[in-house]
């Protein structure tokens, strides 16, 4: 029995004990509802949990997961190289470098995410739904951050034009 199985069994036993101790007319929530961590504490506990799971040699990854993880790493390194090339007096290659970096990232991140969607079907419905919500929320957060970065870049790069439209300087 793994440590994770032991923890689940212990949690189930504690919940059963609390339910047995309560009188029939009371509406007692499970213990985990009262012992929730703060957002920051929960975040760091989750990072620690995932780190331990990543180090666990008994977890076997599919070959496609390993390939997409490696491709993602190579694409990120490639994207950084392509993004830096224009600043190395290779401005004529600038647009091409950014397009290639963008294509690398899009393909590698898309493949990385899409090959992992199947894991949701292996989860209990409650965990699948929470995982789906995390994925959708992360996607929406990423879109919002990206939109704001572009909006700030446009505002900075076009401050004179925007200022003339507004009839006063933007910055």
N, C-alpha and C positions, 0 to 999 in steps of 0.2 A: 504494500500500500504506500503510495507516494505521500509526501508531506501535504500536498494540495488536497488529496482525498481525505487525509486525517483532519485537516482544517474544516472541510465541508461537513464531515461526520460530527465533529465537535460542535460546529455551529448549529447543526440540525438537532443535536442532543440538547443544547442550551435552549433552543426555541421550544422544544417539546416540554422541557422542564418548566419553563416560564408559563407555558400554556396550561400545564397541569396544576401549577400553583395558583393560578388566578381563579376567582370565583366565576361561575357560569354567566352571570349578568354583566361582567366587565368586558369592555372592548380594548384589549391590550394588543398593541402592535408588536411585531417581532423586535427582538433586541437590537438588530442592526439599524432599525429606524432611529433609535435613540442614541446610537453610538457613531453617527456619521461624522466623518472628519471635515475639517474646514476645506475650502477649495484648494488652497495652497498645499496643505498637508496631504490631501487626497492625491493631488498631482504628483508630489514627490514619492508617495507610497506606490503609486502606479508605475512611475519610472523605475523604482527599485524592483518591483515585481516583474516588469518586462525585462529588465536587465538580468535578473536571475534566470528567467525563462530562456533568454538568449544564450546564456552560458551553459544551460542544461544540455549535456551531450546525448541524453536519451531521446530528445526530440528530433525526429527525422523530418527533413524538408523534402518536398518533391523536387525533382530536377528542374522543372520549369520555374519554381520559386527561386532556386539558386541562380539560374540563368538570368532571370529578370532582376534580381538583386545585383548581380555582377554588372549587367548592362546598365542599370541605373547608376552605379558608381562610375563606370567608364563614361557615361553620358554627362554626368555632373562635372567630371574632370575635363572632358572635351569642351563642355559649354564654357567653363571658366577660361580655358585656353583661347577659344574662339572669341570670347568677350574681351580678353586682354589684348589680342592681336592688334586691334585698331590703335590702341594707345602706344604701341611699339613702332610708331612711324609707318604703319601699314594701313593708313586711313582709306586707301583705295579699296581695300578688302573689307572695310567695316561693315557695310550692309550685308554682304554675303556671309561674313562671319556670324553676324547676329541671327540671320535666317537659319544657317546651319545649326547654330547652338539651340535655337528655338525648336527646330525639328527634332534634334537629338533629345531634348528634354521632353517634348510632347510625346514622342514615341516611347521613351523609356518609362516615364511616369505613368502614361496610359497603360502600358503593358504590365507594369508593376502592380497597379491597382486592379486592373481587370482580371488578372490571373488569381487574385485573392478573393474575388467576390464569392466563389463557390463555397468558402468556409461557412458562410452564413447559413447554408442549408443543413450543415452538420450541427448547428446549435439548437438549444431549446428555444421555443418561440419567443420567450421574454428576452433572452440574451440576443437573439437575432434582431429583434426590433430595436433594442438599445444600440446594438452595433450599427444598424442601418441609420439610426438617428445621428450617431456620432459621425458616420461617413457623410451624410447629407449636410450636417452642420459644419463639418470641416470644409467641405466643398464650398458652401456659401460664405464661410469666413474667408477662405482663400480668394474667392471672387471679389468680395468687398475690399479686402486688403489690396488686391491688384488694381481694382478700380481707383482706390484712393491714391495709390502710388502714381498711377497714370495721371490722375487729375492734378496732383501736386506738381508733377513734372511739366505738364502742359502749362499750369499757372506760372511756374518759374520761367520756362522757356519763352512763353508768350506774354510776359507781364506788360510789355509796352503796348501790344495790340489790345489786350484786355483793358488796360488803363485808358486807352483812347476811346474804347466803346463805353466805358463807365464814366468818362469825362473827368477822371482823376487817377493819379498813380495808384497802382495796385499795392506796391510795397514801398 
